[in-house]
Amino acid sequence: RHVRLQPMLDEIADDYAGRLKVCKIDVDANREVAAQYSVRGIPTLMLFRNGELSGTQVGALSKAQLTAFVDGVV
């Protein structure tokens, strides 16, 4: 599931260049971060604004859903 998300994240990073930074974390290798943000499913997308968590989406998304999610915060 999350493998199909990667190309869309790359597009989002390009589309929102200068306004948004896409970062990925391996939750298996970073269990403390996953626990801190209560990650229970993969993929989990989180948007941060000014260092604060602004939105969370769990599960696979279409490109339109991903764009709407990002637009809701950016």
C-alpha positions in Angstrom: 0.0 0.0 0.0 2.5 2.6 1.1 4.7 1.8 -2.0 2.0 3.3 -4.3 1.9 6.4 -2.0 5.6 7.2 -2.7 5.1 8.5 -6.3 2.3 10.7 -5.1 4.4 12.1 -2.2 7.1 12.9 -4.7 4.6 14.8 -6.8 3.3 16.7 -3.8 6.9 17.6 -2.8 7.4 19.0 -6.3 4.0 20.7 -6.5 4.4 22.4 -3.1 8.1 23.1 -3.3 9.0 26.0 -1.1 5.8 25.7 0.9 6.0 22.1 2.1 8.7 19.6 3.0 8.0 15.9 2.7 9.8 13.7 5.2 9.6 10.0 5.8 10.3 8.0 8.9 10.8 4.2 9.2 8.5 3.5 12.2 10.2 0.1 12.8 13.6 1.8 13.2 12.1 4.8 15.1 9.6 3.2 17.5 9.9 6.1 20.0 8.7 8.6 17.3 5.8 6.3 16.3 4.8 6.0 20.0 5.1 9.7 20.6 2.6 10.4 17.8 0.4 7.3 18.4 1.1 5.8 15.0 -1.1 2.7 14.9 -1.4 2.1 11.1 0.7 2.4 8.1 0.8 4.6 6.1 0.2 7.4 8.5 0.5 10.9 7.1 1.0 13.8 9.4 1.2 17.5 8.6 3.0 19.9 10.8 2.7 23.7 10.7 5.2 25.8 12.7 6.3 22.6 14.5 2.8 21.7 15.6 0.8 18.7 14.4 -1.9 20.1 12.2 -3.4 17.0 10.6 -3.2 13.2 10.5 -4.5 10.8 7.9 -4.2 7.0 8.2 -4.4 4.7 5.3 -3.9 4.9 1.5 -5.2 8.0 -0.3 -5.9 8.9 -3.9 -4.0 11.8 -5.3 -7.1 14.0 -5.0 -7.6 13.0 -1.3 -3.9 13.6 -0.6 -4.0 17.1 -2.3 -7.2 18.0 -0.3 -5.5 16.9 2.9 -2.4 19.0 2.2 -4.5 22.0 1.0 -6.4 21.9 4.3 -3.3 22.8 6.1 -0.9 24.6 3.7 
